[in-house]
């Protein structure tokens, strides 16, 4: 009992504040005023403003306080309206009325004019159809009945009339009797049921019915097989290709059929409402052709020809829809109505299979349309004899003297002497045509170059006539107000070069290349013109532009260098030698041009000529470091070691540069004279203590002599003098590693990274030290640290790719390409990945991408990898192409390439030999 009292104890408790009776079981409660209590007045405006001021808020601005003062509301709402205010308002009203009466007539006139203009521009629908409404008074009943009905084109289903009707009783009774059946006979049916005579009814012969059925079936089968025994004529059904023909039947969907029906309705309404509109008939016929109803299409186009006999498009469409013979008849009828249509006559000529018939049709066309250039050209093209074509063209230019094409065609068929006369006549008839002048120049050039035995002086005089002719052409065209742009003339020059007239191309460039160019922009403009022409393969045009520019700017080294590079890439050895000879004559202080000239003669095998060029270069540039070193290289590689040593001694006396001292030490080292080399380096270091390569050479010589303490001392002094030289840090580290002191090597590289932060070479060398020490985990950690400090390093990313397992290398290479921005090292690495996966074409494309730019071509290791790949998977042609491109690029960098090229054993070897050694060394 006590527990029951505890369960009901809540009944004596007060209800919670939010309690609503019956809410738990779904009953909705309600609230009355007695539950809420009496209403309370809210805070006043002053209290609200005080609270906002305490919180730092701005009071709301009343939007109505800036009302119009004329409304007497807002600003003057609290003022009293007195008598003087009333008098002032009265005066203002009188002034407004007076001003309005003065402008009323003018304003009303302007408003009426604007209204009339608006009504004229945008009349009401009722006004637009007023004349048509008046015309309805004369419409007859027959015309009214012939107006076509408009179909439902809104694509909306109309609402059906849902009317209901009462069903008659007869239908209900008849429907009920359908399901009933009788099981007894009527009395009338039972009377004399067995007395039916056998011959009173029709006798049914089932045998004859079967024979007739078999006969009909055999006839159908014979017709399908094409062996009908009754008619003996074959049908159009091919029993062998019957199934194939069924496959070619295009089945149209319900949507397509519906679209065709709607389009047919539209075109039917179009041709009925506007029967003189030729495109409507053509479109309707094409629709029927698309639907497969050729008969209907031909009927429609025939009606179109009757309604639009002056439209040549309708006649041409009709001829297309019919077979060849019917098309001839149609076009014969067409020329009766549109005899001046060139398209009709050309179509009629195309229908003829015989050449004679074509000629007959075209000559008949020329009788009707003698001034059609196209008809004359088609007629001339049909002639097989040059004499007949010449006669026709002579007549053509008489009839159409302003046609440049016909004049040029006639000139091409004439002999050179008669062609000059023809072009002179053409120039007089069409003085505004530049094509005629260019053709005259080409004709003169062909005449000058026709005889190979002609003396050079006479040929040059005739070629100068070409220049004068083009100059005269430009002046005459300018006199007749025909101003071709500079770009148009350059295109004409390129066209002449393509047609085999280089001198005419050069003459056009001479006469027009300086047009429309500011004086201060000439050099840049002409260089860009030459580069763009060379990029398009127009070498003659580029050569002519540079030749003209060199005449204007003979002392510009960049122009001579461009011209020399152009001749080196596309010209002959003689042309290149001629350009370089002129270049050093006009720019004797340009060391590069002297060196290019000497090198070309040396590569051609003419060493004395190369020496002679360098001697002239010495005279012009006595203190040139590059010329001295070029002379030393020439003598050294040709076996004149004594002469080379003497030249170096003289160079150290005359030029006395750090590079000459370095080359002297290298030369002595290559000859095995280590003592002399060390002495030279010591002397050079006393003069140039900040030149890092001298310390490198000194340390390498000591290292070759196995004198590690001396080498270590040389590197240490060098690092103090040149702490920013990365190669010195690497060489010092490798020396310690070679001496078995990996810890010392790590310490040196750590110090080098502190002095040279974010240097990828030092990080890569640190990773290499860890790998060679056998610490793969330490190497991976070092590589990760390097990538954090050098996130865009191609060298480190390449090492990271190869450090990954084979399955994850491809995804790693994608990240590397994104981070390193298509670094050539990464590109070469991706090519090697494709190579490993046997994706030969992709690998070849990526190897090609790795040597795209000039900077990329300088990395010799990439050429070595590519050559190794082609030797394994390519053809001999691919191998030769790689070697050819590498020799042209002349690479100098790359870890493996530099180690082989700078080896004393490989001194004097060519780029091809070095490439073979690099490809053999790469692993």
C-alpha positions in Angstrom: 0.0 0.0 0.0 2.8 2.3 0.8 4.2 1.8 -2.7 0.7 2.7 -4.2 0.7 5.9 -2.2 4.1 6.9 -3.6 2.9 6.3 -7.1 0.0 8.7 -6.7 1.9 11.3 -4.8 2.2 13.5 -7.9 -1.5 14.3 -7.7 -0.9 16.5 -4.6 2.0 18.3 -6.2 1.7 21.6 -8.1 1.8 21.3 -11.9 5.0 22.5 -13.7 4.9 25.9 -15.3 4.8 24.6 -18.9 2.4 21.8 -18.2 -0.5 21.4 -20.7 -3.1 18.8 -19.8 -3.4 16.0 -22.3 -0.3 17.0 -24.3 1.3 13.6 -23.7 -1.5 11.7 -25.4 -1.8 14.0 -28.3 -4.4 16.5 -27.1 -3.7 20.1 -28.1 -3.9 22.6 -25.3 -4.8 26.3 -25.4 -3.7 29.3 -23.4 -6.0 32.1 -22.1 -5.3 35.5 -20.7 -5.7 34.2 -17.2 -2.8 31.8 -17.8 -0.5 34.6 -19.1 -1.4 37.3 -16.7 -2.1 41.1 -17.2 -0.4 42.9 -20.1 2.7 45.0 -19.4 3.7 48.3 -21.0 7.0 48.1 -23.0 10.0 50.4 -22.5 9.6 54.0 -23.7 11.6 55.6 -26.5 13.9 57.4 -24.0 14.7 54.1 -22.2 15.5 52.4 -25.5 17.8 55.4 -26.6 19.6 55.3 -23.2 20.2 51.5 -23.5 21.5 51.9 -27.1 23.9 54.7 -26.0 25.3 52.4 -23.2 25.9 49.6 -25.7 27.5 52.0 -28.2 24.8 51.6 -30.9 23.5 54.4 -33.1 19.9 55.3 -32.9 17.8 54.4 -36.0 17.4 57.2 -38.4 13.8 58.1 -39.2 13.4 57.6 -43.0 10.6 60.2 -43.2 12.6 63.1 -41.7 14.0 64.1 -45.1 10.6 64.5 -46.8 9.9 67.2 -49.4 9.5 70.6 -47.7 6.5 71.4 -49.9 4.5 68.7 -48.0 4.9 70.8 -44.8 5.8 67.5 -43.1 8.9 66.5 -41.4 11.1 69.5 -41.2 8.2 72.1 -40.7 5.7 69.6 -39.2 5.7 71.5 -35.9 5.3 75.1 -37.3 2.1 77.1 -37.5 0.6 77.8 -41.0 0.2 81.6 -40.9 -1.3 84.2 -43.3 2.1 85.2 -44.8 2.7 81.5 -45.7 -0.7 81.4 -47.4 0.2 84.6 -49.4 3.6 83.1 -50.4 2.0 79.9 -51.6 -0.5 81.9 -53.6 2.3 83.9 -55.3 4.2 80.8 -56.1 1.1 79.2 -57.7 0.5 82.3 -59.9 4.1 82.1 -61.1 3.8 78.4 -61.9 0.5 79.1 -63.8 2.1 81.9 -65.8 5.2 79.9 -66.7 3.0 76.9 -67.7 0.8 79.1 -69.9 3.9 80.4 -71.7 5.2 76.9 -72.5 1.9 75.1 -73.0 1.6 75.5 -76.8 5.2 74.4 -77.4 4.9 71.5 -74.9 1.6 70.3 -76.4 3.1 70.5 -79.9 6.1 68.5 -78.9 4.0 65.9 -77.1 1.8 65.5 -80.1 4.8 65.1 -82.4 6.3 62.4 -80.1 3.0 60.6 -79.9 2.7 60.6 -83.7 6.2 59.4 -84.1 5.6 56.6 -81.5 2.4 55.6 -83.3 4.3 55.5 -86.7 7.1 53.4 -85.3 4.9 51.0 -83.2 1.3 51.1 -84.6 -1.4 49.2 -82.9 -2.3 45.7 -84.2 -5.7 47.1 -85.3 -4.0 49.8 -87.5 -1.5 47.2 -88.9 -4.3 45.0 -90.3 -6.7 47.9 -91.3 -5.7 47.6 -95.0 -6.2 43.9 -94.9 -9.5 44.2 -93.3 -10.6 46.6 -96.1 -9.3 44.0 -98.6 -11.6 41.3 -97.2 -14.6 43.1 -98.7 -13.6 41.9 -102.2 -12.7 38.3 -101.3 -14.9 35.8 -103.1 -16.4 32.7 -101.6 -14.1 30.5 -103.7 -11.0 32.3 -102.4 -12.3 32.1 -98.9 -12.8 28.4 -99.2 -9.3 27.9 -100.6 -7.6 29.4 -97.4 -5.8 26.4 -95.8 -6.8 25.3 -92.3 -4.2 26.0 -89.6 -3.2 22.8 -87.7 -2.4 22.6 -84.0 1.3 23.6 -83.9 1.4 24.4 -80.2 2.4 20.8 -79.3 -0.2 21.0 -76.5 -2.9 18.4 -76.1 -6.3 19.9 -76.6 -8.8 19.3 -73.9 -11.3 16.7 -74.9 -15.0 17.2 -74.6 -16.0 14.8 -71.8 -19.6 14.7 -72.7 -21.6 11.5 -71.8 -24.6 10.0 -73.6 -27.2 7.5 -72.4 -26.7 4.0 -73.9 -29.8 2.7 -75.7 -31.4 -0.5 -74.4 -30.8 -2.3 -77.7 -27.1 -2.1 -77.2 -27.3 -3.5 -73.7 -29.6 -6.4 -74.8 -27.3 -7.2 -77.8 -24.2 -7.2 -75.6 -26.0 -9.5 -73.1 -26.9 -12.0 -75.9 -23.3 -12.3 -77.0 -22.4 -14.5 -74.0 -25.5 -16.7 -74.2 -25.8 -20.0 -76.0 -28.7 -22.4 -76.9 -28.8 -26.1 -76.1 -32.0 -26.9 -78.0 -33.5 -26.3 -81.5 -36.5 -24.3 -82.3 -39.6 -26.0 -83.5 -39.2 -24.5 -86.9 -35.7 -25.9 -87.0 -36.9 -29.4 -86.0 -39.5 -29.6 -88.8 -38.2 -31.7 -91.7 -34.6 -31.3 -90.7 -33.4 -34.4 -92.5 -35.1 -33.6 -95.8 -32.6 -31.1 -97.1 -31.8 -32.0 -100.8 -28.0 -32.4 -101.5 -28.2 -30.6 -104.8 -30.3 -27.7 -103.7 -27.3 -25.8 -102.2 -23.9 -24.8 -103.6 -21.4 -27.7 -103.9 -18.1 -26.9 -102.1 -15.0 -28.4 -103.9 -12.1 -28.4 -101.4 -9.7 -29.9 -104.0 -10.0 -26.9 -106.3 -9.5 -24.5 -103.4 -6.3 -26.3 -102.4 -5.0 -26.2 -106.0 -5.7 -22.5 -106.3 -3.9 -21.8 -103.1 -0.9 -23.7 -104.2 -0.9 -21.9 -107.6 -1.0 -18.4 -105.9 1.8 -19.4 -103.5 4.0 -20.7 -106.4 3.5 -17.4 -108.3 4.6 -15.3 -105.3 7.7 -17.5 -104.8 8.6 -17.2 -108.4 8.2 -13.5 -108.4 10.5 -13.2 -105.3 13.1 -15.4 -106.8 13.0 -13.6 -110.1 12.1 -16.7 -112.2 8.5 -16.0 -113.0 7.2 -18.6 -115.4 4.2 -16.6 -116.5 5.8 -13.3 -117.5 9.4 -14.4 -118.0 10.5 -11.0 -116.6 12.9 -10.7 -113.6 11.8 -8.6 -110.7 13.9 -6.2 -108.7 14.2 -8.6 -105.7 17.6 -10.2 -105.3 17.2 -13.5 -103.4 20.9 -13.5 -102.3 21.0 -9.9 -101.1 17.5 -9.9 -99.7 18.6 -10.0 -96.1 21.4 -7.5 -96.7 18.9 -5.1 -98.2 16.6 -5.5 -95.2 19.5 -4.4 -93.0 19.9 -1.2 -95.0 16.3 -0.2 -94.4 16.2 2.8 -92.1 13.5 2.5 -89.6 12.1 5.7 -88.4 10.9 6.2 -84.8 7.5 7.6 -84.0 9.1 10.9 -83.0 10.8 11.2 -86.3 7.6 10.4 -88.2 5.8 13.0 -86.1 8.4 15.6 -86.9 8.2 14.8 -90.6 4.4 15.2 -90.5 4.6 18.5 -88.7 7.4 19.8 -91.1 5.3 18.6 -94.1 2.3 20.6 -92.7 4.5 23.7 -92.2 6.0 23.5 -95.7 2.6 22.8 -97.3 1.3 26.0 -95.6 4.4 27.9 -96.7 4.2 27.0 -100.4 0.5 27.7 -100.5 0.7 31.0 -98.7 3.8 32.2 -100.7 4.1 30.1 -103.9 6.8 32.4 -105.3 9.2 31.6 -102.5 11.8 29.2 -104.1 13.5 28.1 -100.9 10.2 26.8 -99.6 9.7 24.5 -102.5 13.3 23.3 -102.2 12.9 22.6 -98.5 9.6 20.7 -99.1 11.1 18.5 -101.7 14.2 17.8 -99.6 11.8 16.8 -96.7 10.0 14.3 -99.0 13.4 13.0 -100.2 14.4 12.5 -96.6 11.2 10.7 -95.9 11.9 8.3 -98.8 9.0 9.6 -101.0 10.9 10.5 -104.2 7.8 10.7 -106.3 6.3 13.2 -104.0 9.6 15.1 -103.9 9.7 15.3 -107.7 6.1 16.5 -107.9 6.8 19.2 -105.4 10.0 20.4 -107.2 8.2 20.3 -110.5 5.5 22.6 -109.1 8.3 24.8 -107.7 9.8 25.1 -111.2 6.4 26.2 -112.5 5.8 28.7 -109.7 9.4 30.0 -109.6 10.9 29.7 -113.1 13.4 32.5 -112.6 15.1 30.7 -109.6 18.2 28.7 -110.7 18.3 27.0 -107.3 14.9 25.3 -107.9 16.0 24.1 -111.4 19.3 22.7 -110.0 17.4 20.9 -107.2 15.0 19.4 -109.7 17.9 18.2 -111.8 19.5 16.6 -108.7 16.3 14.7 -107.8 16.0 13.1 -111.3 18.2 10.7 -113.2 20.8 11.9 -115.7 18.5 11.9 -118.8 15.6 13.6 -117.1 18.0 16.1 -115.6 19.2 17.1 -119.1 15.7 17.7 -120.2 15.0 19.8 -117.0 18.1 21.9 -117.4 17.3 22.4 -121.1 14.0 23.8 -120.0 15.8 25.8 -117.3 18.0 27.7 -119.8 14.8 28.9 -121.5 13.8 30.7 -118.4 17.2 31.6 -116.7 19.6 31.6 -119.6 21.9 34.0 -117.8 22.6 31.6 -114.9 26.2 30.3 -114.9 25.3 27.6 -112.5 22.7 26.2 -114.8 25.1 25.9 -117.7 27.8 24.4 -115.6 25.5 21.8 -114.2 24.3 21.0 -117.7 27.9 20.6 -118.8 28.6 18.3 -115.8 25.8 16.0 -116.9 27.5 15.3 -120.2 29.8 12.3 -120.2 31.5 13.1 -123.6 34.1 15.8 -123.7 32.8 17.0 -127.1 29.3 17.4 -125.7 30.7 19.3 -122.7 32.5 21.7 -125.1 29.3 22.1 -127.1 27.3 23.0 -124.0 30.0 25.4 -122.6 30.3 27.2 -126.0 26.6 27.5 -126.2 26.7 29.0 -122.7 29.4 31.5 -123.8 27.1 32.6 -126.6 24.5 33.6 -123.9 26.9 34.7 -121.2 30.1 35.9 -122.9 31.3 37.9 -119.8 31.5 35.0 -117.4 35.1 34.3 -116.3 34.2 30.9 -114.8 32.7 29.7 -118.1 35.8 30.8 -120.0 38.1 29.0 -117.5 36.0 25.8 -117.7 36.1 25.9 -121.5 39.8 26.4 -121.6 40.4 23.6 -119.2 38.7 21.2 -121.5 41.0 22.0 -124.4 43.9 19.5 -124.8 45.8 21.6 -127.3 47.8 24.6 -126.1 47.1 26.3 -129.4 43.3 26.0 -129.0 43.5 27.1 -125.4 45.6 30.2 -126.5 43.0 31.1 -129.1 40.2 30.8 -126.6 42.0 32.9 -124.0 42.8 35.6 -126.6 39.1 35.8 -127.3 38.4 35.8 -123.6 40.6 38.8 -122.8 39.0 40.7 -125.6 35.5 40.1 -124.2 36.6 40.5 -120.5 39.6 42.8 -120.5 39.4 43.4 -116.7 40.0 39.7 -115.8 43.5 39.3 -114.3 43.2 35.5 -114.2 42.6 35.3 -117.9 45.5 37.6 -118.8 47.9 35.6 -116.6 46.7 32.3 -118.0 47.2 33.6 -121.6 50.7 34.9 -120.6 51.6 31.4 -119.3 50.7 29.8 -122.6 52.6 32.3 -124.8 56.3 32.3 -125.6 58.5 34.6 -123.5 58.6 37.3 -126.1 54.8 37.2 -126.8 54.2 36.9 -123.0 55.8 40.2 -122.5 53.5 41.8 -125.0 50.5 40.1 -123.4 51.5 41.4 -119.9 52.0 44.9 -121.3 48.5 44.8 -122.7 47.2 43.4 -119.4 49.0 46.2 -117.5 47.3 48.8 -119.6 43.9 47.2 -119.3 44.1 46.6 -115.6 46.6 49.1 -114.2 45.5 48.4 -110.6 46.5 44.8 -110.5 49.7 43.9 -108.6 49.5 40.3 -109.8 50.3 41.4 -113.4 53.4 43.3 -112.3 54.7 40.3 -110.2 54.1 38.0 -113.2 56.1 40.3 -115.3 59.0 40.2 -112.8 58.8 36.4 -112.7 58.9 36.2 -116.5 62.0 38.4 -116.6 63.7 36.2 -113.9 62.8 33.0 -115.9 64.3 34.5 -119.0 67.5 35.4 -117.2 67.9 32.0 -115.6 66.8 30.0 -118.7 70.2 29.7 -120.3 72.9 28.2 -117.9 75.7 29.2 -120.3 74.8 32.8 -120.2 77.6 35.1 -119.0 77.3 36.1 -115.3 77.4 39.8 -116.2 74.5 39.6 -118.6 72.5 37.5 -116.2 73.1 40.0 -113.4 71.9 42.9 -115.6 68.8 41.0 -116.5 68.1 40.2 -112.8 68.5 43.8 -111.9 65.7 44.5 -114.4 63.5 42.4 -112.1 64.3 44.8 -109.2 63.5 47.8 -111.3 60.2 46.3 -112.5 59.0 45.7 -109.0 60.0 49.1 -107.9 58.1 50.6 -110.8 55.1 48.4 -109.9 55.0 49.8 -106.4 55.2 53.4 -107.7 52.5 52.8 -110.3 50.1 51.1 -107.9 50.6 54.0 -105.5 49.9 56.4 -108.3 46.6 54.6 -108.9 45.7 54.7 -105.2 46.3 50.9 -104.8 48.0 50.7 -101.4 48.8 47.1 -100.4 49.9 46.6 -96.8 53.3 45.5 -95.9 52.0 42.1 -94.8 50.3 41.6 -98.2 53.6 42.3 -100.0 55.4 39.8 -97.7 52.8 37.1 -98.5 53.3 37.8 -102.2 57.1 37.5 -101.7 56.6 34.1 -100.0 54.3 33.0 -102.8 57.0 33.9 -105.3 59.5 31.9 -103.4 57.2 28.9 -103.2 56.7 29.1 -107.0 60.4 29.1 -107.6 61.2 32.8 -108.2 63.7 33.7 -105.5 64.9 36.9 -107.2 61.3 38.2 -107.6 60.8 37.5 -103.9 64.0 39.4 -103.1 62.9 42.3 -105.3 59.5 42.5 -103.6 61.3 42.6 -100.2 63.7 45.3 -101.3 60.9 47.5 -102.6 58.3 47.0 -99.8 60.0 45.8 -96.5 60.5 49.4 -95.2 56.9 50.4 -95.8 54.8 51.4 -92.7 57.7 51.0 -90.3 58.9 53.7 -87.9 62.6 54.5 -88.1 63.3 53.5 -84.6 61.4 50.2 -84.9 63.0 49.1 -88.2 65.7 46.7 -86.7 63.3 44.9 -84.4 60.6 44.7 -87.0 62.9 43.2 -89.7 64.4 40.7 -87.3 60.9 39.5 -86.3 59.9 39.4 -90.0 62.9 37.2 -90.8 62.3 34.9 -87.8 58.6 34.4 -88.7 59.4 33.7 -92.3 62.1 31.2 -91.3 59.6 29.5 -88.9 57.2 29.1 -91.9 59.9 27.5 -94.0 60.4 30.5 -96.2 64.2 30.7 -96.1 64.5 32.9 -99.2 62.2 35.5 -97.8 64.1 35.5 -94.4 67.4 35.8 -96.3 66.1 38.7 -98.4 64.8 40.6 -95.3 68.1 40.1 -93.4 70.1 41.2 -96.5 68.1 44.4 -96.8 68.5 45.0 -93.0 72.2 44.5 -93.2 72.5 47.1 -96.0 70.7 49.6 -93.7 72.5 48.5 -90.5 75.9 47.0 -91.6 77.4 47.4 -88.1 74.8 45.4 -86.1 76.4 42.3 -84.8 73.0 40.7 -84.0 72.0 41.0 -87.6 75.1 39.3 -88.9 74.8 36.6 -86.3 71.2 36.0 -87.4 72.3 35.8 -91.0 75.1 33.5 -90.2 72.8 31.2 -88.2 70.3 31.2 -91.1 73.0 30.2 -93.6 74.4 27.6 -91.2 71.0 26.0 -90.8 69.6 26.3 -94.4 72.4 27.5 -96.7 75.6 26.1 -98.2 79.2 26.3 -96.9 80.0 28.9 -99.6 77.1 31.1 -98.6 78.0 30.8 -94.9 81.6 31.7 -95.7 80.5 34.7 -97.7 78.3 36.0 -94.9 81.0 35.5 -92.3 83.6 37.2 -94.5 81.3 40.2 -94.8 80.4 40.1 -91.1 84.1 40.4 -89.9 84.7 43.1 -92.5 81.9 45.3 -91.1 82.2 44.3 -87.5 85.9 43.6 -86.8 85.4 43.9 -83.0 82.8 41.1 -82.9 84.8 38.2 -81.5 82.0 35.7 -82.0 81.9 36.3 -85.8 85.7 35.7 -86.1 85.4 32.5 -84.1 82.5 31.3 -86.2 84.4 32.0 -89.4 87.5 30.2 -88.1 85.5 27.2 -86.8 83.6 26.7 -90.0 86.8 26.7 -92.0 88.3 24.3 -89.5 85.3 21.9 -89.7 85.6 22.1 -93.4 89.1 20.7 -93.1 90.9 23.9 -94.1 93.2 24.5 -91.1 95.5 27.0 -92.8 92.5 29.2 -93.7 91.3 28.9 -90.1 94.7 30.1 -88.9 94.6 33.0 -91.3 91.2 34.0 -89.9 92.5 33.9 -86.4 95.6 35.9 -87.3 93.3 38.7 -88.7 91.3 38.4 -85.5 94.4 38.9 -83.4 95.1 42.1 -85.4 91.6 43.4 -84.8 91.3 42.2 -81.2 94.8 41.8 -79.7 93.6 41.4 -76.1 90.6 39.0 -76.8 90.6 36.1 -74.5 88.3 34.0 -76.7 90.4 34.4 -79.8 93.6 33.4 -77.9 92.0 30.3 -76.5 90.5 29.4 -79.9 93.9 29.6 -81.5 95.4 27.4 -78.7 92.6 24.8 -79.2 93.1 24.8 -83.0 96.8 24.2 -82.6 96.5 21.6 -79.8 93.9 19.5 -81.5 95.9 19.5 -84.7 99.0 18.2 -82.9 100.9 21.4 -82.7 101.5 21.2 -79.0 104.6 23.4 -79.0 102.8 26.2 -80.9 99.9 25.9 -78.5 102.2 26.2 -75.5 103.9 29.3 -77.0 100.5 30.8 -77.7 99.4 30.3 -74.1 102.6 32.0 -72.9 102.0 35.0 -75.2 98.3 35.1 -74.1 99.3 35.2 -70.4 101.5 38.1 -71.3 99.1 40.0 -73.5 95.7 39.2 -72.2 96.6 38.0 -68.7 93.1 36.8 -67.7 92.1 34.2 -65.1 90.6 32.0 -67.8 93.8 31.9 -69.8 95.8 30.9 -66.7 93.2 28.2 -66.0 93.5 26.9 -69.6 97.3 26.9 -69.3 97.2 24.7 -66.2 94.7 22.4 -67.8 96.8 22.1 -71.0 99.9 21.2 -68.9 97.8 18.6 -66.9 96.5 17.1 -70.1 100.1 16.7 -71.3 101.1 15.0 -68.1 103.2 17.9 -66.9 101.9 17.9 -63.4 104.7 19.9 -61.9 104.4 22.6 -64.5 100.6 22.6 -64.0 101.0 23.1 -60.2 103.4 25.9 -60.8 101.1 27.6 -63.2 98.2 27.2 -60.8 100.3 28.7 -57.9 101.2 31.7 -60.0 97.6 32.2 -61.1 96.3 32.0 -57.5 98.7 34.7 -56.4 97.1 36.9 -59.1 93.5 35.6 -58.9 92.9 34.3 -55.3 89.1 34.4 -55.8 88.9 32.2 -58.9 87.5 28.8 -57.6 88.4 26.7 -60.6 92.1 27.2 -59.9 91.7 25.6 -56.5 89.7 22.7 -58.1 92.5 22.0 -60.6 95.1 22.2 -57.9 93.2 19.7 -55.7 92.4 17.4 -58.6 96.1 17.2 -59.5 97.1 16.4 -55.9 94.3 13.8 -55.8 95.6 12.2 -59.0 99.0 12.0 -57.4 97.4 10.3 -54.3 98.5 13.2 -52.2 95.3 13.5 -50.2 96.6 15.9 -47.5 97.7 18.4 -50.1 94.5 18.1 -52.0 92.5 18.5 -48.7 94.6 21.7 -48.0 93.9 23.1 -51.5 90.1 22.5 -51.1 90.2 24.0 -47.6 91.9 27.2 -48.9 89.5 27.3 -51.8 86.4 27.0 -49.5 87.7 29.9 -47.4 88.3 32.1 -50.4 85.1 31.0 -52.3 82.5 29.7 -49.9 79.7 30.1 -52.4 81.2 27.7 -55.0 79.1 24.5 -54.7 81.5 22.4 -56.8 84.3 23.0 -54.3 82.2 21.6 -51.5 81.2 18.6 -53.6 84.9 17.9 -54.5 86.0 18.3 -50.9 83.3 15.9 -49.8 84.2 13.3 -52.4 87.9 13.5 -51.4 87.0 12.7 -47.8 84.7 9.9 -48.9 87.5 8.5 -51.1 89.8 8.6 -48.1 87.3 6.6 -46.1 86.1 9.5 -44.0 82.3 9.5 -44.6 81.6 11.3 -41.3 83.9 14.1 -42.4 82.2 14.2 -45.9 78.8 14.5 -44.1 80.1 17.4 -42.0 81.5 19.2 -45.0 78.2 18.9 -46.8 76.3 20.0 -43.8 78.5 23.1 -43.5 78.1 23.7 -47.3 74.3 23.6 -47.0 74.5 26.2 -44.2 76.6 28.5 -46.3 74.5 27.8 -49.5 70.9 27.3 -48.4 68.3 25.7 -50.7 71.0 24.3 -53.1 69.8 21.1 -54.8 73.3 19.9 -55.7 74.5 19.8 -52.1 71.3 18.0 -51.0 71.7 15.5 -53.8 75.3 14.9 -52.9 74.3 14.4 -49.2 71.8 11.8 -50.3 74.4 10.1 -52.4 76.8 10.0 -49.4 74.2 8.2 -47.3 73.4 5.7 -50.1 77.0 4.9 -50.7 77.5 4.4 -46.9 74.7 1.8 -46.9 72.1 3.8 -45.0 69.0 3.6 -47.1 66.7 4.9 -44.4 69.1 7.9 -43.7 69.2 8.6 -47.4 65.4 8.6 -47.7 65.2 10.9 -44.7 67.8 13.2 -46.2 65.9 13.3 -49.5 62.7 14.2 -47.7 64.5 17.1 -45.9 66.0 18.2 -49.3 62.5 18.3 -50.9 61.2 20.4 -48.1 63.9 23.0 -48.6 63.9 22.7 -52.4 60.3 21.8 -53.4 60.8 22.5 -57.1 64.1 20.8 -57.6 64.1 18.5 -60.6 67.3 16.7 -59.4 65.8 15.8 -56.0 62.4 14.8 -57.4 64.2 12.5 -59.9 66.1 10.8 -57.1 62.8 10.6 -55.2 61.1 8.8 -58.1 63.8 6.2 -58.3 63.8 5.7 -54.5 60.1 4.7 -54.7 59.0 1.0 -55.3 58.1 0.3 -58.9 54.3 0.4 -58.4 54.3 3.9 -56.9 56.8 5.5 -59.3 54.2 6.7 -61.8 52.1 8.6 -59.2 55.3 10.0 -57.8 56.3 11.3 -61.2 53.0 13.0 -61.6 53.6 14.9 -58.4 57.1 15.7 -59.6 55.9 17.2 -62.9 53.4 19.4 -61.1 55.9 20.6 -58.5 59.0 21.1 -60.8 57.1 22.7 -63.7 58.2 20.2 -66.4 61.8 20.2 -65.4 63.9 18.4 -68.1 65.4 16.0 -65.5 61.9 14.9 -64.6 60.9 14.6 -68.2 63.9 12.3 -68.9 63.0 10.3 -65.8 59.4 9.8 -67.0 60.7 8.7 -70.4 62.9 6.1 -68.6 59.8 4.9 -66.7 57.9 4.4 -70.0 61.0 2.6 -71.3 60.9 0.2 -68.4 57.2 -0.5 -69.0 58.0 -1.2 -72.7 55.9 1.8 -73.9 58.2 2.6 -76.7 56.4 5.4 -78.5 55.6 7.3 -75.3 59.1 6.9 -74.1 60.4 8.3 -77.5 58.1 11.3 -77.2 59.2 12.1 -73.6 62.9 11.8 -74.5 62.2 14.3 -77.3 60.5 16.6 -74.8 63.5 16.4 -72.5 65.7 18.2 -75.1 63.2 20.8 -76.4 64.7 24.1 -75.4 68.2 25.4 -75.8 68.9 25.0 -72.1 67.6 21.4 -72.1 69.8 20.6 -75.2 72.9 21.5 -73.2 72.4 18.5 -70.8 74.5 15.7 -72.4 73.1 12.9 -70.1 69.7 13.2 -71.7 71.2 12.6 -75.2 73.0 9.6 -73.8 69.8 8.1 -72.4 68.0 8.7 -75.6 70.7 7.1 -77.7 70.8 4.1 -75.4 67.0 3.7 -75.7 67.1 4.0 -79.6 70.0 1.5 -79.8 67.8 -1.0 -77.9 64.3 -0.3 -79.4 64.8 2.0 -82.4 65.9 1.7 -86.0 69.2 2.9 -87.4 67.4 6.0 -88.8 66.3 6.9 -85.3 69.8 6.4 -83.9 71.4 8.6 -86.6 68.8 11.3 -86.0 69.6 11.4 -82.3 73.4 11.6 -83.0 72.8 14.3 -85.6 70.7 16.4 -83.2 73.2 16.0 -80.3 76.1 17.1 -82.5 74.1 20.2 -83.6 73.2 21.0 -79.9 76.9 20.7 -78.6 76.0 19.8 -75.0 78.4 20.7 -72.2 76.6 19.8 -69.0 75.4 16.8 -67.1 77.2 14.8 -64.4 78.2 11.8 -66.6 78.9 14.0 -69.6 81.2 16.4 -67.8 83.1 13.6 -66.0 83.8 11.9 -69.4 84.4 15.1 -71.5 86.8 16.6 -68.9 88.8 13.4 -68.5 92.3 13.9 -69.8 92.1 10.7 -71.7 89.2 12.0 -73.8 90.8 15.3 -74.9 90.1 16.1 -78.6 87.3 13.6 -79.0 84.3 14.7 -81.0 80.8 15.1 -79.7 79.7 11.8 -81.4 82.5 9.9 -79.6 81.7 11.4 -76.3 78.0 10.6 -76.8 78.8 7.0 -77.4 80.9 6.8 -74.3 78.2 8.5 -72.2 75.5 6.1 -73.5 77.8 3.2 -72.6 78.5 4.5 -69.1 74.9 5.3 -68.1 73.3 2.6 -66.0 
